[in-house]
């Protein structure tokens, strides 16, 4: 084994061995998880590859999905026990009575290291928010974090949000849709963002997530309150494992690049160049409240709710 590979392997296994032994192989609880293939899934990918979940009594499988609503449907239907979604659809569903509960943050957006952008064609004569008035904009899912951020950024920067139209396209296909002229702009995040910019056929018009807040939880790991009530120990162990995995991933970008490259079907070299996501390490209502407040402002949430109410407290 090459020295570099040996070093990465030892780092991975060493972190896993530092976990307290909570269960034998026969006692593992199977957990099926799902999420959109982007960098905020890396904590789970690392936990699986390193074996970190097993000492916590968990046998974890992770599946990719096109968007958060698909994941939410799978969790409600029992296909998955735990999922990852952008926060707005989760909040909206919770406000309508669906028993979702956020167990851990996944990705935390920080404006100092933006991991999302509103893309346009490289040669498009678009420079400001009002240039998007009357245009069609692609997002991964309607009423998700991308559409919400677009509304907030355009509104704060002089655009007419009543004139735009959103269309739903898988995030990985949005740069192509822009290049082909099927949409004028599109919202993407890493790792799609870096790969698209590297081709130089599209460019970033704005880091529109800033329209929500300088810092907030944009994706979250969640389950249903029904599952959490029936399996409190498994959920508690999962939160502990996710926290430990997040701490490791945040400090070891080079060692985890191959994982997210495989999950997203990108080249490892491309992933190595991208801005890596901050993996959330603790539930903080202050990181969710800006999303709730923005949803209320743009009427994608009928009534305000307290961020704490949607968070797992077991």
C-alpha positions as a printed NumPy array, in Angstrom:
array([[  0.   ,   0.   ,   0.   ],
       [  1.443,   3.438,  -0.959],
       [  2.452,   5.646,   1.97 ],
       [ -0.232,   8.254,   1.216],
       [ -2.979,   5.633,   0.995],
       [ -1.669,   3.932,   4.126],
       [ -1.798,   7.261,   5.969],
       [ -5.39 ,   7.916,   4.911],
       [ -6.398,   4.38 ,   5.88 ],
       [ -4.814,   4.711,   9.319],
       [ -6.485,   8.068,   9.839],
       [ -9.878,   6.609,   9.004],
       [ -9.542,   3.482,  11.06 ],
       [ -7.888,   5.305,  13.928],
       [-10.836,   7.679,  14.235],
       [-13.26 ,   4.774,  14.167],
       [-11.35 ,   2.852,  16.832],
       [-11.59 ,   5.87 ,  19.128],
       [-15.349,   5.28 ,  19.42 ],
       [-16.592,   3.428,  22.522],
       [-17.672,  -0.145,  21.85 ],
       [-21.426,  -0.213,  22.347],
       [-22.561,  -3.346,  20.507],
       [-21.45 ,  -6.581,  18.947],
       [-22.093,  -7.439,  15.306],
       [-25.208,  -9.431,  16.167],
       [-26.737,  -6.448,  17.959],
       [-26.469,  -3.904,  15.13 ],
       [-29.609,  -1.948,  14.258],
       [-30.048,  -1.645,  10.474],
       [-30.504,   1.974,   9.356],
       [-31.303,   2.857,   5.764],
       [-30.482,   6.473,   4.919],
       [-30.897,   8.631,   1.819],
       [-29.928,  12.078,   0.602],
       [-29.049,  14.19 ,  -2.385],
       [-25.462,  13.368,  -3.459],
       [-23.602,  16.448,  -2.294],
       [-20.899,  17.219,   0.24 ],
       [-23.124,  17.449,   3.325],
       [-23.609,  13.673,   3.007],
       [-19.911,  13.047,   3.623],
       [-20.313,  12.446,   7.363],
       [-22.365,   9.319,   6.659],
       [-20.077,   8.187,   3.842],
       [-17.106,   8.5  ,   6.174],
       [-18.944,   6.717,   8.986],
       [-19.73 ,   3.769,   6.718],
       [-16.263,   3.472,   5.169],
       [-14.388,   3.863,   8.442],
       [-16.645,   1.522,  10.417],
       [-17.489,   4.31 ,  12.846],
       [-21.197,   3.452,  13.035],
       [-20.753,  -0.148,  14.146],
       [-19.396,   0.571,  17.65 ],
       [-22.514,   2.682,  18.1  ],
       [-24.667,  -0.351,  17.318],
       [-25.662,   0.773,  13.817],
       [-25.482,  -0.973,  10.448],
       [-25.896,   1.921,   8.011],
       [-26.673,   1.96 ,   4.293],
       [-26.798,   5.227,   2.337],
       [-28.659,   5.749,  -0.946],
       [-28.653,   8.783,  -3.287],
       [-31.88 ,  10.566,  -4.213],
       [-32.661,  13.391,  -6.668],
       [-34.052,  15.868,  -4.138],
       [-35.179,  16.384,  -0.572],
       [-38.913,  15.81 ,  -1.139],
       [-38.106,  12.363,  -2.568],
       [-36.129,  11.588,   0.562],
       [-38.937,  12.868,   2.779],
       [-41.44 ,  10.637,   1.011],
       [-39.149,   7.663,   1.548],
       [-38.777,   8.39 ,   5.252],
       [-42.529,   8.801,   5.744],
       [-43.168,   5.6  ,   3.785],
       [-40.603,   3.613,   5.735],
       [-38.153,   2.988,   2.886],
       [-35.575,   4.94 ,   4.894],
       [-35.286,   5.447,   8.625],
       [-33.215,   8.627,   8.339],
       [-32.859,  11.102,   5.504],
       [-31.098,  14.299,   4.5  ],
       [-33.042,  17.227,   3.059],
       [-32.692,  20.946,   2.658],
       [-34.379,  22.583,   5.607],
       [-37.324,  24.484,   3.994],
       [-39.291,  21.404,   2.832],
       [-38.797,  19.815,   6.251],
       [-40.012,  22.928,   8.029],
       [-43.017,  23.294,   5.714],
       [-44.003,  19.635,   6.139],
       [-43.624,  19.861,   9.917],
       [-45.858,  22.946,  10.017],
       [-48.546,  20.947,   8.173],
       [-48.505,  18.153,  10.727],
       [-46.023,  15.661,   9.324],
       [-44.041,  14.306,  12.297],
       [-40.516,  15.084,  11.126],
       [-37.75 ,  15.835,  13.599],
       [-34.23 ,  17.06 ,  12.835],
       [-31.693,  14.908,  14.639],
       [-28.489,  16.628,  13.465],
       [-27.42 ,  19.379,  11.089],
       [-25.885,  18.195,   7.83 ],
       [-24.518,  21.217,   5.946],
       [-24.011,  24.656,   7.497],
       [-23.765,  27.579,   5.076],
       [-21.199,  30.281,   5.854],
       [-20.949,  33.336,   3.62 ],
       [-17.188,  33.485,   4.196],
       [-16.829,  30.233,   2.245],
       [-19.872,  30.065,  -0.058],
       [-20.749,  26.626,  -1.372],
       [-23.674,  27.664,  -3.584],
       [-24.243,  30.084,  -6.438],
       [-26.791,  31.276,  -8.946],
       [-25.33 ,  30.349, -12.339],
       [-25.853,  31.914, -15.771],
       [-24.197,  31.376, -19.148],
       [-20.685,  32.781, -19.29 ],
       [-21.564,  35.148, -22.138],
       [-25.017,  36.138, -20.846],
       [-25.488,  39.924, -20.421],
       [-26.724,  39.465, -16.864],
       [-25.079,  41.422, -14.068],
       [-27.66 ,  42.195, -11.387],
       [-30.791,  40.842,  -9.776],
       [-33.173,  42.872, -11.923],
       [-31.672,  41.282, -15.039],
       [-33.44 ,  38.085, -13.991],
       [-36.867,  39.715, -13.983],
       [-39.287,  37.659, -16.056],
       [-36.799,  34.807, -16.465],
       [-37.023,  31.056, -15.794],
       [-34.711,  29.787, -13.055],
       [-33.887,  26.149, -12.34 ],
       [-33.825,  24.684,  -8.831],
       [-33.43 ,  21.132,  -7.577],
       [-36.902,  21.113,  -6.042],
       [-39.657,  23.683,  -5.823],
       [-39.835,  25.482,  -2.46 ],
       [-36.442,  24.175,  -1.365],
       [-33.433,  26.096,  -0.033],
       [-32.383,  27.073,  -3.568],
       [-35.666,  28.706,  -4.536],
       [-35.967,  30.382,  -1.132],
       [-32.437,  31.807,  -1.377],
       [-33.109,  33.046,  -4.907],
       [-36.223,  34.911,  -3.765],
       [-34.407,  36.442,  -0.802],
       [-31.362,  37.528,  -2.805],
       [-33.364,  39.004,  -5.688],
       [-35.687,  40.852,  -3.317],
       [-32.778,  42.336,  -1.348],
       [-30.97 ,  43.38 ,  -4.515],
       [-33.681,  45.064,  -6.547],
       [-35.206,  42.153,  -8.463],
       [-38.922,  41.571,  -9.047],
       [-39.623,  38.179,  -7.506],
       [-43.222,  38.183,  -8.735],
       [-42.   ,  38.009, -12.332],
       [-39.756,  34.943, -12.191],
       [-40.643,  31.313, -12.814],
       [-38.999,  28.316, -11.122],
       [-38.639,  24.939, -12.822],
       [-37.508,  21.735, -11.142],
       [-34.389,  20.092, -12.582],
       [-31.972,  17.736, -10.77 ],
       [-29.096,  19.883,  -9.537],
       [-26.474,  17.92 , -11.464],
       [-28.299,  18.697, -14.725],
       [-28.833,  22.418, -14.142],
       [-25.534,  23.633, -15.699],
       [-26.389,  21.736, -18.89 ],
       [-29.884,  23.247, -18.939],
       [-28.317,  26.71 , -18.703],
       [-25.803,  25.974, -21.471],
       [-28.604,  24.73 , -23.728],
       [-30.724,  27.805, -23.068],
       [-33.601,  25.859, -21.505],
       [-33.337,  28.146, -18.462],
       [-31.626,  31.505, -18.003],
       [-30.235,  30.787, -14.548],
       [-29.997,  27.987, -12.034],
       [-29.135,  27.439,  -8.402],
       [-26.479,  24.835,  -7.58 ],
       [-24.211,  23.942,  -4.709],
       [-21.045,  21.918,  -4.29 ],
       [-19.787,  19.686,  -5.776],
       [-21.803,  20.566,  -8.892],
       [-20.789,  24.223,  -8.548],
       [-17.046,  23.706,  -8.902],
       [-17.429,  21.197, -11.723],
       [-19.668,  23.603, -13.651],
       [-17.39 ,  26.597, -13.184],
       [-14.363,  24.562, -14.278],
       [-15.96 ,  24.047, -17.707],
       [-16.181,  27.857, -18.093],
       [-19.512,  27.598, -19.932],
       [-21.334,  29.09 , -16.966],
       [-20.41 ,  31.659, -14.349],
       [-21.634,  32.662, -10.909],
       [-23.96 ,  35.647, -10.946],
       [-24.344,  35.695,  -7.17 ],
       [-23.795,  33.787,  -3.962],
       [-27.51 ,  33.971,  -3.334],
       [-27.61 ,  31.923,  -0.119],
       [-26.387,  35.151,   1.501],
       [-29.932,  36.417,   0.978],
       [-31.116,  34.2  ,   3.837],
       [-28.358,  34.872,   6.367],
       [-24.567,  34.92 ,   6.653],
       [-24.742,  31.568,   8.449],
       [-27.502,  28.973,   8.691],
       [-28.3  ,  25.25 ,   8.487],
       [-29.151,  24.516,   4.87 ],
       [-29.465,  20.721,   5.077],
       [-30.389,  18.451,   7.962],
       [-30.5  ,  14.792,   8.958],
       [-34.025,  13.895,  10.042],
       [-36.367,  11.079,  10.931],
       [-39.987,  10.856,  12.045],
       [-41.05 ,  11.377,  15.622],
       [-42.723,   7.981,  15.413],
       [-39.443,   6.256,  14.588],
       [-37.546,   8.277,  17.203],
       [-40.078,   7.378,  19.894],
       [-39.869,   3.683,  19.02 ],
       [-36.081,   3.652,  18.667],
       [-34.696,   6.32 ,  21.008],
       [-31.387,   4.562,  21.649],
       [-30.68 ,   4.104,  17.934],
       [-31.431,   7.776,  17.223],
       [-29.289,   8.961,  20.138],
       [-26.43 ,   6.761,  18.972],
       [-26.829,   8.072,  15.445],
       [-26.567,  11.681,  16.614],
       [-23.397,  10.876,  18.546],
       [-21.891,   9.062,  15.572],
       [-22.804,  11.864,  13.155],
       [-21.203,  14.439,  15.44 ],
       [-17.982,  12.433,  15.663],
       [-17.966,  11.91 ,  11.902],
       [-18.607,  15.62 ,  11.251],
       [-15.695,  16.655,  13.439],
       [-13.419,  14.302,  11.533],
       [-14.618,  15.32 ,   8.056],
       [-14.277,  19.042,   8.82 ],
       [-10.636,  18.474,   9.724],
       [ -9.778,  15.953,   6.976],
       [-10.931,  17.233,   3.6  ],
       [ -8.146,  15.537,   1.658],
       [ -8.837,  12.153,   3.223],
       [-12.568,  12.315,   2.447],
       [-12.456,  13.674,  -1.121],
       [-12.614,  10.202,  -2.686],
       [-15.797,   9.37 ,  -0.768],
       [-17.824,  12.305,  -2.021],
       [-16.343,  11.898,  -5.519],
       [-17.649,   8.328,  -5.705],
       [-21.064,   9.267,  -4.287],
       [-21.477,  12.158,  -6.751],
       [-19.78 ,  10.496,  -9.76 ],
       [-17.212,  13.294, -10.02 ],
       [-13.47 ,  13.002, -10.438],
       [-11.551,  13.096,  -7.123],
       [ -9.333,  15.849,  -8.518],
       [-12.387,  18.035,  -9.081],
       [-13.69 ,  17.415,  -5.574],
       [-10.266,  18.285,  -4.18 ],
       [-10.538,  21.765,  -5.728],
       [-14.01 ,  22.62 ,  -4.522],
       [-15.035,  24.59 ,  -1.449],
       [-15.905,  21.97 ,   1.125],
       [-19.069,  22.171,   3.178],
       [-18.983,  22.764,   6.905],
       [-20.497,  19.633,   8.447],
       [-22.75 ,  20.537,  11.37 ],
       [-21.7  ,  19.254,  14.787],
       [-24.573,  20.293,  17.064],
       [-28.233,  21.252,  16.942],
       [-28.563,  25.016,  17.34 ],
       [-31.978,  26.679,  16.878],
       [-30.209,  29.89 ,  15.847],
       [-29.022,  28.155,  12.67 ],
       [-32.571,  27.181,  11.673],
       [-34.539,  30.283,  12.674],
       [-33.26 ,  32.437,   9.751],
       [-34.675,  29.871,   7.331],
       [-38.038,  29.897,   9.121],
       [-38.148,  33.692,   9.159],
       [-37.326,  33.876,   5.44 ],
       [-40.006,  31.296,   4.626],
       [-42.594,  33.345,   6.511],
       [-41.522,  36.509,   4.703],
       [-41.985,  34.916,   1.282],
       [-45.139,  33.031,   2.302],
       [-43.791,  29.526,   1.831],
       [-44.653,  29.04 ,   5.516],
       [-48.088,  30.207,   6.65 ],
       [-47.248,  30.774,  10.321],
       [-43.998,  31.171,  12.268],
       [-42.785,  28.2  ,  14.283],
       [-40.058,  27.859,  16.855],
       [-36.951,  26.171,  15.471],
       [-36.572,  24.191,  18.685],
       [-39.922,  22.467,  18.11 ],
       [-38.678,  20.605,  15.029],
       [-35.501,  19.38 ,  16.733],
       [-34.948,  15.994,  18.357],
       [-34.641,  16.344,  22.125],
       [-34.251,  12.699,  23.163]])
